[in-house]
Amino acid sequence: MDRLNDFDPAWMDQYVMPNYGRFPLWPERGEGPYLWDTDGKKYVDFAGGVAVCPLGHAHPEVADAIAAQAHKLIHVSNWYCIKGQAQLARILVEEIVRIPGKCFFSNSGAEANEGMIKLARKYGVTKPLPDGSPRYEIITFTGSFHGRTFGAMSATAQEKIHGGFGPIVPGFVYVPFNDAAALKQAITERTVAILFEPMQGESGVNPATPDFLRTVQSLCQQHDLLMLLDEVQCGLGRTGETCGWRSIIPGDEIQPDAISWAKSIGSGYPLGSFWIKDRPLGEAHPQKLCDLLGPGTHGTTYGGSPLACAAGLATLNVILRDNLPAHSATLGRKIAGEVASWKQPLITDIRAFGMMIGFELAEAALMAKTAISTSGKIASIYVAKAMLDAGLLVVPAGPKVVRWLPPMNLTDAQAAEALAIFKTVLSDLSNLS
Ligand SMILES: Cc1ncc(COP(=O)(O)O)c(C=O)c1O
């Protein structure tokens, strides 16, 4: 038996758990926005590992940084001072958020959100109710997705994510997204934080409205609540700004208390982070918010390893050096304009924020077609599979949205290539009876 080279495709079903409804695609290598499968078929990859590859595949600067660091030092414990963490945290604070604060490094988005959830619980203990009992309720929103660990899953206001795993973590209160009146009503004396994605990703690229963002901020100030932003998918430049919420309200009007990231930060090397604002806790409390999670309160074995930080540093350096957020904003607008100009009836709405673009599908019209209704697939998955067959990878989001999550360094010519496939497949789908 040759352990490194023997392989049988049947092993995937035999030995790997069935928790994903996988597409029948075996990727072998990638370069920029392209992916090749084991049969040599080429795809334009606008799934990008679900918003994970901001520079496309195998970016030479990232690959070189990872290789060089792997030859030097892959891992040490967080008991020691890791140079790459200090460098990466400086970039996140000074060049991404541009509000004073401190960062923690995790391995994933769910873990970054767990950290913010723990921050909220700690805040509620530090600044409790008048009788000394902790405040612990965290408000989250319908359509959200915060990850698959128990806390992050419980924060996710989607029954289909909780189903079969109850009881979930208590203390989360779910409110309709962008409904300011419902949010006001949901606040109780036990509320300690409001957690949300400024730009919901998994539910189909749904942004918070500017009014809603402002309402959240003023309610947080009024009731002494933490404003926690999940920028795992929308952060770090993807939406056309270094911070997703600044694509909704530019500038410094919105001042979150904590922000989580993952996905784009490491170009696919597992890395996440959360930032906490440097601000006082109030007169009775000598500590600052960013120092609330002190020694022993939180930790990770792998998070922020020298290798992960090397990947993160190389990635953020390119994003910032090459001004990719602004490039994404311009190209995203062009792509949306081009698709809108087709007046394709199968596309009912386009929500484009840089390289995070949701195309809403005419679900009823699609499901009325015999080939689709008898396929056993929902509309978004049927369309994503048809695109895949034609050589374009897109990501279904809910039943009626397909997302484009291209690399932020996409060129006009590469975008045109994808647009051509998208247009042809949509017109083929329109012609189905
Ligand atoms: C907004 C958001 N938060 C959190 C997560 C979870 O991140 P991870 O899968 O890295 O744990 C995701 C993943 O899709 C996400 O889109």
The ligand as an SDF file (V2000), in Angstrom:
LIG
                    3D

 16 16  0  0  0  0  0  0  0  0999 V2000
  -20.6500   35.8140    8.8140 C   0  0  0  0  0  0  0  0  0  0  0  0
  -20.0170   34.5330    9.2390 C   0  0  0  0  0  0  0  0  0  0  0  0
  -19.6790   34.3490   10.5170 N   0  0  0  0  0  0  0  0  0  0  0  0
  -19.0870   33.2180   10.9400 C   0  0  0  0  0  0  0  0  0  0  0  0
  -18.8270   32.1900   10.0760 C   0  0  0  0  0  0  0  0  0  0  0  0
  -18.1740   30.9420   10.5650 C   0  0  0  0  0  0  0  0  0  0  0  0
  -16.8420   30.9330   10.1820 O   0  0  0  0  0  0  0  0  0  0  0  0
  -16.0110   29.5590   10.2220 P   0  0  0  0  0  0  0  0  0  0  0  0
  -16.6450   28.6310    9.2570 O   0  0  0  0  0  0  0  0  0  0  0  0
  -14.6190   29.9790    9.8660 O   0  0  0  0  0  0  0  0  0  0  0  0
  -16.0900   29.0530   11.6020 O   0  0  0  0  0  0  0  0  0  0  0  0
  -19.1810   32.3280    8.7240 C   0  0  0  0  0  0  0  0  0  0  0  0
  -18.9470   31.2280    7.7700 C   0  0  0  0  0  0  0  0  0  0  0  0
  -19.5280   31.1450    6.7230 O   0  0  0  0  0  0  0  0  0  0  0  0
  -19.7820   33.5280    8.2980 C   0  0  0  0  0  0  0  0  0  0  0  0
  -20.1490   33.7130    7.0110 O   0  0  0  0  0  0  0  0  0  0  0  0
  1  2  1  0
  2  3  1  0
  2 15  2  0
  3  4  2  0
  4  5  1  0
  5  6  1  0
  5 12  2  0
  6  7  1  0
  7  8  1  0
  8  9  2  0
  8 10  1  0
  8 11  1  0
 12 13  1  0
 12 15  1  0
 13 14  2  0
 15 16  1  0
M  END
$$$$
